């Protein structure tokens, strides 16, 4: 297994989102490793971890794009994704790179957070994989299906079942941590599994196994964001705007001169450039126009207002939220709308 994938496994599952976040709200944060730049202003503390949709932040740092857009940033890398969520929730970060699902989960647990930017959609890196002989979602009826309860892959599984006219009652759900779920499937102990990369690779080692569906089949269902503490946004709207400006300046830089950017991102990930390209293929970075569209009301998961409500309903369905999470004011589109 390559180093990046090994590192991903050590993240306590990037997709171990909703349940762990609620627990972590009451804990103290881990020690943070910061890379700061001298400035007369207090730097914005921004967290990120090993996911392709967040690697452009390292390009912004190395290319001086935060400085050129007028915002000092202390970019803080986390080996453990869940540690970054905890750091944001307890005030050790001003902003963090995390999923919409984890953000809604934190809000359900009492955190006051706001989404200011959409980085990407997972477009294939999350999959439901089935054993030989299971050729359709309908064939899952009565089968043993594993996933980490409360995670986005559990959510993806429920979406796939619903689309096929089934529900969680039509399967025997086996709640397992993502790595254990992939191992159980590979060993033939369950009939299907919901996992994210790199555990998809492990699961597909079972002879004859196939991907029934993936996040590519449900556009917008799994999205990643720059999320800030509500208090920080209220006190520092200019800094938040410049931070969002820097993100889009970075995307332009990557498009204009991709080779150096690829080298930076691959190095941060600890893999070769070809390996990074392969892993990056299942992630779709949103453009400015796509960002603006995502914040608008709609009736699909590509609309953040719709998606946030659906995720809130999911949290209640699986027992991770007793009431509907308070979502008013969580989405802050003015920052992407303000990019020139």
C-alpha angles and dihedrals in degrees: 000000000000121000096253092053090046089052090049091055089054091058090087083249116312085227095052086106126133104038097040092049092057090051094046094055088082098047132087118252126260124248109284126220108215133190105200134180125214112259140155087229126069106259120239107248107227124180129204140162143188106316124113093230090064100043094090086074088070090052089052090053097046094044094047093241095140089056094045091054091050103251124114110218133192100204109201123197121210124199087197116055092201089055089060091053091050091048091054093046094052095044101255089120131041094206135008140193108241145132126277087239094058090045093054089045092053090049089052086055093052105270119139107222139154132205111226102167142018112224102182152325123243102241104180107340091101115063145172106220125193138199124251112290095033102104102161140025089254088063089065090075109120093005130125109252123184130203138140105274115245096012129120090257090057086050091049090052091053091049091053093048092049092050089054093049095256134113138203088273090066093064137047102245115212111197110212135153108264097254092046091047092054091047092049091052094047088051092052096247095124132031099227140005141201112218143146130231129312090027088056088069091052093049094048090058087081104103113254095008119143139190109253094189140335143197086278088072092055107048113208096006091116113037134168126214151177103250125187136190110265093231092053092051092049093051098038111033092145092056092047090051092050090047091054089045089054091053093057092042086056093052088053090050092051092049093047096046109016101165099068091041092052090051091052094048095045091049092050089049092048096234139105119271094251089051091050092051090052094050093042092057092084094056125076117202112214121234123224092262091048088051092053091049093047093060093056123097115264146143101252135068089258086073109080095209089054094042094050091054092047091051090049089054089049092053090054093046093056093042099251094118125038094200137019109287111247102251102169110124094006093114114065109186096168092088097058088039088054096056110113 
